């Protein structure tokens, strides 16, 4: 797609050469990335540096998040460290 009005999210993220990101689809909550915590709401996009502890702090109501991983990673390689508590 090559127009000024339409952008594919995947193309936009690849052009940023970023690590994981999270987009807030619905609701409001605190969100921790490393040592920083901020209040986020619908429409916010959070960029998360590689190897940074991160996650939502759900303190009220509903929250819907979209996790975006760019560039692609392969779960079979087992090179991602997962945590049950992103805020530990």
C-alpha positions as MATLAB code, in Angstrom:
seq = 'XXXXXXXXXXXXXXXXXXXXXXXXXXXXXXXXXXXXXXXXXXXXXXXXXXXXXXXXXXXXXXXXXXXXXXXXXXXXXXXXXXXXXXXX';
ca = [
       0.000    0.000    0.000;
       1.647    3.202   -1.116;
      -0.562    6.180   -0.365;
      -0.366    9.055    2.069;
      -3.692    8.223    3.721;
      -3.259    4.533    4.484;
      -0.426    2.934    6.405;
      -0.052   -0.680    7.410;
       0.846   -0.923   11.070;
       3.438   -3.606   10.322;
       5.192   -1.342    7.798;
       5.179    1.593   10.205;
       6.654   -0.489   13.033;
       9.317   -2.003   10.806;
      10.380    1.457    9.700;
      10.892    2.383   13.376;
      13.080   -0.689   13.975;
      11.618   -0.878   17.452;
      11.371   -3.638   19.997;
       8.055   -4.619   21.583;
       5.282   -2.088   21.824;
       1.827   -2.035   23.390;
      -1.206   -0.173   22.119;
      -4.065    0.633   24.471;
      -7.246   -0.363   22.628;
      -9.735    0.305   25.405;
      -9.673    1.669   28.932;
      -7.150    3.309   31.185;
      -4.480    1.979   33.558;
      -0.993    2.512   34.848;
       1.781    1.014   32.722;
       5.302    0.255   33.820;
       8.281    0.151   31.469;
      11.532   -0.279   33.365;
      11.691    2.242   36.217;
       9.044    4.513   34.703;
       5.290    4.264   35.348;
       2.707    6.405   33.589;
      -1.042    6.568   33.224;
      -2.103    5.390   29.747;
      -5.469    5.394   27.989;
      -7.209    4.405   24.779;
      -5.081    5.260   21.754;
      -1.745    5.448   23.566;
       1.225    3.542   22.125;
       4.087    2.516   24.404;
       7.512    1.579   23.015;
       9.394   -0.850   25.233;
      13.178   -1.204   24.964;
      14.523   -4.735   24.578;
      15.021   -6.658   27.847;
      12.915   -4.168   29.827;
      10.480   -5.396   32.475;
       7.076   -3.990   31.544;
       3.364   -4.466   31.992;
       0.031   -2.896   32.842;
      -1.051   -1.977   36.354;
      -4.769   -2.640   36.205;
      -6.376   -0.650   38.985;
      -9.937   -0.127   37.744;
     -12.354   -1.177   35.018;
     -11.614   -2.913   31.757;
      -8.423   -2.651   29.752;
      -7.682   -4.064   26.304;
      -4.059   -4.058   25.116;
      -2.489   -5.100   21.842;
       1.081   -6.365   22.209;
       3.223   -5.779   19.145;
       6.577   -7.478   18.656;
       8.860   -6.008   16.029;
      11.056   -7.199   14.590;
       9.599  -10.702   14.459;
      10.750  -13.175   17.074;
      10.463  -16.944   17.000;
       9.058  -18.502   20.186;
      10.736  -21.800   19.259;
      14.146  -20.155   19.737;
      13.357  -19.607   23.421;
      15.227  -16.307   23.464;
      12.422  -14.387   25.192;
      12.227  -14.337   28.993;
       8.568  -14.472   30.095;
       7.416  -13.500   33.565;
       4.140  -14.245   35.305;
       4.335  -10.828   36.953;
       5.590   -8.131   34.578;
       5.980   -5.757   37.500;
       8.190   -7.999   39.630;
];
